[in-house]
Amino acid sequence: MCQVVEVDEEVVRVFCGPSATALLTPEGSLLVAGRNRGNMLGLDEGESKVKQGEVFLRVLEEVGEVQEVSLGEESMALLTR
């Protein structure tokens, strides 16, 4: 099932995994939505808050400028600058 979600930022790349989606902005910021089990998305939010994919949340800025993202079933890996 597809769901339309509005994002208030410009998005240059979309990364999809089996349980999460990540959006990359031109500045290298990362917005994520999906299953946050075990905090796999790097959010300090509970799983229920993001699992529906209705809202994209920004990953903490401390990760640096994101270049690439790989989303697994229960993990996320980032390549940063």
C-alpha positions as CSV (number, residue, x, y, z in Angstrom):
1,M,0.0,0.0,0.0
2,C,1.3,3.5,-0.9
3,Q,0.9,6.5,1.2
4,V,1.5,10.2,0.3
5,V,3.5,12.1,2.9
6,E,4.3,15.8,2.7
7,V,7.8,16.9,3.5
8,D,8.7,20.6,4.0
9,E,12.2,20.2,2.7
10,E,13.8,19.7,-0.7
11,V,14.7,16.0,-1.2
12,V,17.5,14.9,-3.6
13,R,17.6,11.2,-2.9
14,V,15.2,8.5,-1.5
15,F,16.5,5.3,0.1
16,C,14.0,2.5,0.7
17,G,14.4,-0.6,2.9
18,P,12.1,-3.4,4.1
19,S,10.9,-1.5,7.1
20,A,12.0,2.2,6.7
21,T,12.5,5.0,4.2
22,A,15.2,7.7,4.3
23,L,15.2,11.1,2.5
24,L,18.4,13.0,1.8
25,T,18.4,16.8,1.5
26,P,20.8,18.9,-0.6
27,E,22.7,19.8,2.6
28,G,23.3,16.2,3.5
29,S,20.7,16.1,6.3
30,L,18.7,12.9,6.7
31,L,15.0,12.5,7.4
32,V,13.7,9.0,8.3
33,A,10.4,7.2,8.8
34,G,9.6,3.6,9.5
35,R,10.2,1.0,12.1
36,N,12.5,2.3,14.7
37,R,13.0,-1.0,16.5
38,G,16.1,-0.9,18.7
39,N,16.5,2.7,17.6
40,M,17.8,1.5,14.2
41,L,16.9,4.9,12.7
42,G,19.0,6.9,15.1
43,L,16.1,8.6,16.7
44,D,15.5,9.1,20.4
45,E,11.8,8.4,19.8
46,G,9.7,5.4,20.6
47,E,9.0,2.8,17.9
48,S,5.3,3.6,17.7
49,K,5.9,7.3,16.9
50,V,7.6,6.6,13.6
51,K,6.5,3.1,12.5
52,Q,3.5,4.2,10.4
53,G,5.7,6.4,8.1
54,E,3.3,9.3,8.5
55,V,5.9,11.7,9.5
56,F,9.6,12.0,8.6
57,L,11.9,12.9,11.5
58,R,15.5,14.4,11.2
59,V,18.3,12.2,12.3
60,L,20.6,13.9,14.8
61,E,23.0,16.4,13.2
62,E,26.0,14.8,14.9
63,V,26.2,12.1,12.2
64,G,27.7,14.6,9.7
65,E,26.8,15.2,6.1
66,V,25.2,12.0,4.8
67,Q,26.3,10.7,1.3
68,E,24.8,7.2,1.2
69,V,22.3,5.2,3.2
70,S,21.7,1.4,3.4
71,L,18.5,0.2,5.1
72,G,18.2,-3.4,6.3
73,E,15.5,-5.2,8.1
74,E,16.7,-4.1,11.6
75,S,19.6,-1.8,10.8
76,M,20.7,1.4,9.0
77,A,24.2,2.2,7.8
78,L,25.3,5.7,6.8
79,L,28.3,6.9,4.7
80,T,29.1,10.4,5.8
81,R,31.7,13.1,5.0
